[in-house]
């Protein structure tokens, strides 16, 4: 008698759909959130590479010939104000004005390596930064954190680098 009741209990399938739905929906929603998180990471990576390219463009058009200070207000003024000599702070402010992500995680590094693009005989001509024909390099680094559940909350460094020759 005892075993019959146990067999009936084991064969009873009431509520099994709820258990199956709970397991399947957990896997489904984790997959959807993972795809959304990877899409966020791809967006941030795209923004970082775009920002480094725009930052280096900002620096190359403001070379040694400019003498006045840069306007460091809003992004539209950066595009209109070509009457300045870009400094590290100006390039960083410009890149951060491009916005669209959490700017507290953005690190902008601007360097003037002091060489020409082909590094030929005029390499020694770049004795000062911002000289025409010299290189400028802008690195944008972003510390990205995934928000998907079940994943470690570690940061991934996404970075982009732009390097061009100063034109003005």
N, C-alpha and C positions, 0 to 999 in steps of 0.2 A: 503494500500500500504506500509506503513512504516513497518508494522509487517512482511510482506512478505520478505523484504530485510534483516531484522534482523534474520528471520528463516533460510534464505539461508546462511547467514554468520555463524550462529551457526552450521548448518549441514555441512559446508564446512570442509573437512578433509585434505586439502592440508597443508603439513608441519608438520602434526602430527607425522610422522615417525621420524623426526629430534628431536622433543621434547622427544619422547619415547626413542630414542637412547641416547640422552644426559643424561636422568635420569638413564637408565640401565647401561650405561658405567661408570658413576660416582660411582655407587654402586659396579660394578664389579672391577674397578681399585682400589677403596678403600679397598676392600676385599683382592685383590692380594697384595697390599702394606702392609696391616696388617699382612698377613701370612708371608711375607718376613721379617717384623720387628720382629715378634715373633720368627722366625727362627734365626735371629741375636741374640736375647736375649738368646735363648737356646744354641747357639754356645758359647757366652760369659760365660754363666753359666758353661758349660762343661770345658772351658779353665780355669776358676777360680778354679774349683775343681781339675783339673789336676795340675795346678800350685802349689796349696797348698800341694798336695801329693808329687810332685817333690821337693818342697822346704823343706819339712820335711825329705825326703830321703837324700837330700844334707846335712842337719844338722846332721842326725844320724850317717852317716859314717865319720864325722869329729868331733869326740868327744874329750875327755880330753887328749888322748895320743898324739895328734898332737901338734907340737910346732911352726912350721913356719907359715908365713902369707899366706892367700888364694890368689890365682890368680883371679883377678876380671875383666878379659878382656872379651872374647867372650864365648858363651855357650859351644863350643867344649872343651875349656880349663877347664871349670868347671867339665866336666865329666871325664877328664883325670887327673886332679890335686887332688889327694886324700891326699896330704901331707900338710894339713892345719887344723886349729881349727876354725870352723865356728863361726862367730859373727852375730849379728842382721843385720848389714850392708851387710855382705857377702851373707846371705840368701836372703835379699831383692834384691841385685844386681843380684843374680842368677835367681830368679823368674822373674825379669823384663827382663832378657836376653832371656827368653823363647818366648817373643814377639808374634805378630800376632794380637794384639788389641791395642787400644790407651793407651799407658802406663802412660799418664798423669792422668788417672782416676783410676790407680791401687794403692792400699795401702796395704803394706805387714807388718804384725806384727808377730814377732817371740818372743816366751817366753819359758823359761825353768821353768816349775812349781816346780821342785825339788822333785818329787815323782817317785816311781817306778810304773810299769804297774799295779801290783796287790796291791800296797800300803801296803805291809806286814811289817815285822820288819825292813826292810832295808830302810824305808822312810827317816829316819834320816841320812842315809849314803850320801844323795845327798846334801851336804853342799855347793858345788860349781856348777855353771852351766856347762854344757857340760861333766858331769861326767858319766862314763859308768853305765848303769842301770837306769839312770834318764830319765824323759820324756822331749821331746821337742814338742812344738806346733807352727804351722805356720798357720796364718789366712790371707787369701787374700780377699780383698774387692774391688769391682769394681762398680763405679757409672755409671749405664747404662741409657741412654736417648733415648727414642723412637723418630723416625724421621717421622713416618706416619702422613700425614696431618689429620686434624680433631681430633687429640688426644692432650691432654695436654702435654706440654714439661717439664714434671717433671722427676726427676731422680729416678731410682729404684736401691737399693743397692743389688747387687748379691755378695754372699760371699761363700767361701769354707774354711774348716778347716781340717788340717791334724795333727795327733798326734801319735808319735811313741816313742819307747824306744831307747836310744842311745846305739849303739852296740860296738863302738870302744873306 
